[in-house]
């Protein structure tokens, strides 16, 4: 009976990222993907934007992980892996009224509180926005500019992450829809659609928009 240290459900950008990081340790890891190829559901529809980190509410886990994730992509994965990416600036536009400009200013302050480098954030006037992007609606009254963003090809990035993980010993099993998870004798027994059972010490539910369904169907109702 083959036992894995970690079973990851879902071979999208999140599952692939986790597999890539775990592959750097002495662990037996398997990725279970219900589709015939990776990154074929939630990830294929992803915008591919590596967010700067100004948007999350300060002191929340999202704010912490957003910044750490941005740094991981730019300082590590862009150097170690090959996939399409481009460095871009992002703007949050405000139109017509002072309320929207107040929101832009709030996002700037959030970014600073979330520990973004101040040189990567700026509040632009209407004239500065139109100089950068002449095709923007002329009713724009200002914007938040963030220069620490990038855009990636999420499918190709997932392939690169999982490909590198496989080179380090990670197992990828496609056409392996998880139908049941039971915790028994300190092991998770994971049944896939062909009735094969996978045994693992830990399970990571990275099933995208089906993650909550898998969790609730198998008795893990505290998933949020």
C-alpha positions as CSV (number, residue, x, y, z in Angstrom):
1,X,0.0,0.0,0.0
2,X,1.6,3.2,-1.2
3,X,1.4,6.0,1.4
4,X,2.0,9.6,0.5
5,X,3.0,12.4,2.9
6,X,0.7,14.9,1.2
7,X,-2.1,14.5,-1.3
8,X,-3.1,17.7,-3.2
9,X,-6.6,17.8,-4.7
10,X,-6.5,20.0,-7.8
11,X,-3.8,20.7,-10.3
12,X,-4.5,24.4,-10.8
13,X,-2.3,27.4,-10.0
14,X,-2.8,26.9,-6.3
15,X,-2.3,23.2,-6.3
16,X,0.7,23.6,-8.6
17,X,2.3,26.3,-6.4
18,X,1.9,24.1,-3.3
19,X,3.4,21.1,-5.0
20,X,6.3,23.1,-6.3
21,X,7.2,24.3,-2.8
22,X,6.7,20.9,-1.1
23,X,8.9,19.3,-3.8
24,X,11.9,21.0,-2.3
25,X,11.5,18.8,0.9
26,X,12.0,15.1,1.5
27,X,8.3,14.3,1.0
28,X,6.2,12.0,-1.1
29,X,3.6,14.1,-2.7
30,X,0.8,13.3,-5.1
31,X,-1.5,15.7,-7.1
32,X,-5.0,14.4,-7.9
33,X,-6.6,16.2,-10.9
34,X,-10.1,15.3,-12.1
35,X,-9.5,16.6,-15.6
36,X,-7.2,15.1,-18.3
37,X,-4.9,18.1,-18.1
38,X,-3.8,20.7,-15.5
39,X,-5.1,24.2,-15.0
40,X,-8.3,23.4,-16.9
41,X,-11.0,25.0,-14.8
42,X,-10.6,27.9,-12.3
43,X,-7.1,28.7,-13.3
44,X,-7.7,28.8,-17.1
45,X,-10.2,31.7,-16.5
46,X,-7.8,33.6,-14.2
47,X,-6.7,37.1,-15.2
48,X,-3.1,36.2,-14.4
49,X,-2.5,39.4,-12.5
50,X,0.1,39.3,-9.7
51,X,-1.5,41.8,-7.4
52,X,0.5,44.5,-5.8
53,X,-1.1,44.1,-2.4
54,X,-2.9,47.4,-1.8
55,X,-6.4,46.1,-1.8
56,X,-6.7,43.6,1.1
57,X,-7.9,44.8,4.5
58,X,-4.8,45.4,6.7
59,X,-3.9,42.8,9.3
60,X,-5.9,40.1,7.5
61,X,-4.3,36.9,6.3
62,X,-5.0,37.9,2.7
63,X,-3.0,41.1,3.1
64,X,0.0,39.2,4.5
65,X,-0.1,36.5,1.8
66,X,-0.7,38.9,-1.0
67,X,2.5,40.7,-0.3
68,X,4.4,37.5,0.4
69,X,3.0,36.0,-2.9
70,X,4.0,39.1,-4.9
71,X,7.6,38.8,-3.5
72,X,7.7,35.1,-4.2
73,X,6.7,35.5,-7.8
74,X,9.0,38.4,-8.6
75,X,12.1,37.5,-6.5
76,X,12.1,33.7,-6.9
77,X,9.7,32.0,-9.3
78,X,10.3,34.4,-12.2
79,X,14.0,33.6,-11.9
80,X,13.7,29.9,-11.5
81,X,10.9,29.0,-13.9
82,X,10.2,29.7,-17.6
83,X,6.7,30.8,-18.6
84,X,5.1,33.9,-20.2
85,X,5.0,37.0,-18.0
86,X,5.2,40.8,-18.3
87,X,5.9,43.5,-15.8
88,X,3.0,45.9,-15.8
89,X,1.6,48.9,-14.0
90,X,-2.0,48.7,-12.7
91,X,-4.4,51.6,-12.1
92,X,-7.6,51.8,-10.1
93,X,-9.6,54.6,-11.7
94,X,-12.0,57.0,-10.1
95,X,-14.8,58.7,-12.0
96,X,-16.9,61.8,-11.7
97,X,-17.2,62.2,-7.9
98,X,-15.2,62.8,-4.8
99,X,-16.4,59.6,-3.2
100,X,-14.5,57.5,-5.7
101,X,-11.3,59.6,-5.2
102,X,-11.7,59.0,-1.5
103,X,-11.7,55.3,-2.2
104,X,-8.5,55.7,-4.2
105,X,-6.9,57.5,-1.3
106,X,-8.1,54.8,1.1
107,X,-6.5,52.1,-1.1
108,X,-3.2,54.0,-1.1
109,X,-3.2,54.2,2.7
110,X,-4.1,50.4,2.8
111,X,-1.1,49.7,0.6
112,X,1.2,51.6,2.9
113,X,-0.2,49.9,5.9
114,X,0.2,46.5,4.2
115,X,3.9,47.3,3.9
116,X,4.1,48.0,0.1
117,X,7.1,50.0,-0.8
118,X,5.9,53.7,-1.1
119,X,7.8,54.1,-4.3
120,X,5.5,51.5,-5.9
121,X,2.3,53.5,-5.2
122,X,1.1,56.9,-6.3
123,X,-2.2,58.9,-6.6
124,X,-2.5,60.3,-10.1
125,X,-4.5,63.4,-11.2
126,X,-6.8,63.3,-14.2
127,X,-4.1,64.8,-16.4
128,X,-1.6,62.2,-15.3
129,X,-4.0,59.3,-16.0
130,X,-4.9,60.6,-19.5
131,X,-1.2,61.1,-20.3
132,X,-0.5,57.5,-19.5
133,X,-3.7,56.1,-21.0
134,X,-5.2,58.4,-23.6
135,X,-8.1,56.1,-24.3
136,X,-9.5,56.1,-20.8
137,X,-12.9,57.7,-20.4
138,X,-12.3,61.5,-20.2
139,X,-14.6,61.6,-17.1
140,X,-11.8,60.0,-15.1
141,X,-10.9,62.2,-12.2
142,X,-7.8,60.4,-10.8
143,X,-6.4,57.0,-10.1
144,X,-4.2,54.9,-7.8
145,X,-1.1,53.7,-9.7
146,X,0.7,50.5,-8.5
147,X,4.0,49.6,-10.2
148,X,4.7,46.3,-8.4
149,X,2.2,44.3,-10.4
150,X,2.9,41.7,-13.2
151,X,0.7,39.6,-15.5
152,X,1.4,35.9,-16.1
153,X,0.0,33.2,-18.3
154,X,-1.7,31.2,-15.5
155,X,-1.9,27.9,-17.5
156,X,1.7,28.0,-18.6
157,X,2.8,29.0,-15.1
158,X,0.9,26.1,-13.6
159,X,2.6,23.7,-16.1
160,X,6.0,25.1,-15.2
161,X,5.3,24.7,-11.4
162,X,4.0,21.2,-11.7
163,X,6.7,20.2,-14.2
164,X,9.4,21.2,-11.8
165,X,7.7,19.5,-9.0
166,X,7.5,16.2,-11.0
167,X,11.2,16.5,-11.7
168,X,11.7,16.4,-8.0
169,X,9.6,13.3,-7.5
170,X,6.0,14.6,-7.2
171,X,3.4,12.3,-8.7
172,X,0.6,13.8,-10.9
173,X,-2.5,11.7,-11.5
174,X,-5.0,13.1,-14.0
175,X,-8.5,11.8,-14.6
176,X,-8.6,11.3,-10.9
177,X,-11.8,12.8,-9.5
178,X,-12.0,12.5,-5.7
179,X,-15.2,10.9,-4.7
180,X,-14.6,10.2,-1.0
181,X,-12.3,11.1,1.8
182,X,-12.2,9.2,5.1
183,X,-9.7,9.8,8.0
184,X,-8.9,6.4,9.5
185,X,-5.9,5.1,11.6
186,X,-4.0,8.4,11.2
187,X,-4.3,8.3,7.4
188,X,-6.6,9.9,4.9
189,X,-8.2,7.3,2.6
190,X,-8.9,9.1,-0.7
191,X,-11.1,7.3,-3.2
192,X,-10.9,8.4,-6.8
193,X,-13.5,7.7,-9.5
194,X,-11.8,4.5,-10.8
195,X,-12.2,3.1,-7.3
196,X,-8.5,3.4,-6.6
197,X,-7.7,4.4,-3.0
198,X,-4.8,6.9,-2.3
199,X,-3.4,7.0,1.3
200,X,-1.9,10.2,2.6
201,X,-0.9,11.7,6.0
202,X,-2.1,15.2,4.9
203,X,-4.6,16.4,2.4
204,X,-4.6,19.9,0.7
205,X,-7.9,20.9,-0.8
206,X,-6.9,23.1,-3.7
207,X,-9.9,22.2,-5.9
208,X,-10.7,25.8,-6.9
209,X,-14.5,26.6,-7.1
210,X,-15.2,23.0,-6.0
211,X,-13.0,23.2,-2.9
212,X,-15.9,23.9,-0.6
213,X,-18.0,21.1,-2.2
214,X,-15.3,18.5,-1.6
215,X,-14.9,19.7,1.9
216,X,-18.5,19.7,2.9
217,X,-19.3,16.4,1.1
218,X,-16.6,14.7,3.2
219,X,-17.6,16.1,6.6
220,X,-15.3,19.2,6.8
221,X,-18.1,21.7,7.1
222,X,-15.9,24.5,8.7
223,X,-14.4,25.3,5.3
224,X,-14.9,29.0,4.5
